[in-house]
């Protein structure tokens, strides 16, 4: 059975533009819609889920969310096979 997980990100709002937040997520810029929360300003920390800001959080909460997700860490996937002795 294949299990998929959704990824909730957290980051610091850099600016607000056209009902969207420009958010720094570990050095990567993400654009997220402000459909559900309107009292966001630059410098706030927020959670993002599927491109939508869900809530304002503290810096500590944002850091905790990022520690629990794999977005900030290198992949731990390892190849399970390799191709060798290939003749063309």
N, C-alpha and C positions, 0 to 999 in steps of 0.2 A: 504494500500500500504506500502510495506517495503522499507525503504530508507537506503542505506548503504553509509558510508562516508569513504573515504580513509584517512589514517593518515600520515601526513607529520611530521617527527620528526626533531629535531635539536640537535646538540651536538658538543663537542670538540674532534678534531682528536687526538688520542693518538699515533698512528703510521701508517705508510704506509707499506704494505706488498703485493707483487705480484699483483699490480694494484688494490688493495683493501685498503680501509681506515678502521682502527679499531677506532670506535667512542664511546666516553662516552656520553650516553644519560641518564641524571639524575641517574648516578651510575650504569647503566646497559650497558654492552658492546654490541655494534652492529657492524656487519661487512657490509660494503657497497661498491659496485663496483664503480670504477672511470671511467666509460665509456664516460661521457660527459665533464668532467673537469679534467685537469691534473696538474694544478699548486697548489695543496693542499700539505700542510706540517703539521707535528705535531704542535699542538697549535692552528691551525685554527678552526673556527667554521663553520659548514656546515649544510645544510638541506639534509635530506634523505627521499626519497619517494620510496616505494616498493624495498628497498635494494640498491638504486642507489643514489650516491651523485649528487644533482642537482646544487647546487651553494655554494659559500663561502659567509658567512654573518658575521655581527658584533656580538659580544657577546650579545649586547642589543637585536638585532633582534632574535637571537637564544632563549633568555629568553622569549621574547614576544610570539614566536611560541609555546613554551612549556606551557606557561600560558593559551593559547587558546585551547589546546588539553587536552583530558582526560587522556593521558598517565601518567601524573604525579600525578593525583588525584585519590582517592579511588572511586570505582564505586558508582553511585547514584541510581542504579537500586534497586527497592524494590520488594519483592515477592508480587504477586497479589492474591495468594491463599495459603492455608496450608492444610495439610492432618491431620485429627483428627479422633478419634474413629475407628481406623483401627483394624479389626479383622482378625486373620490368622487362 
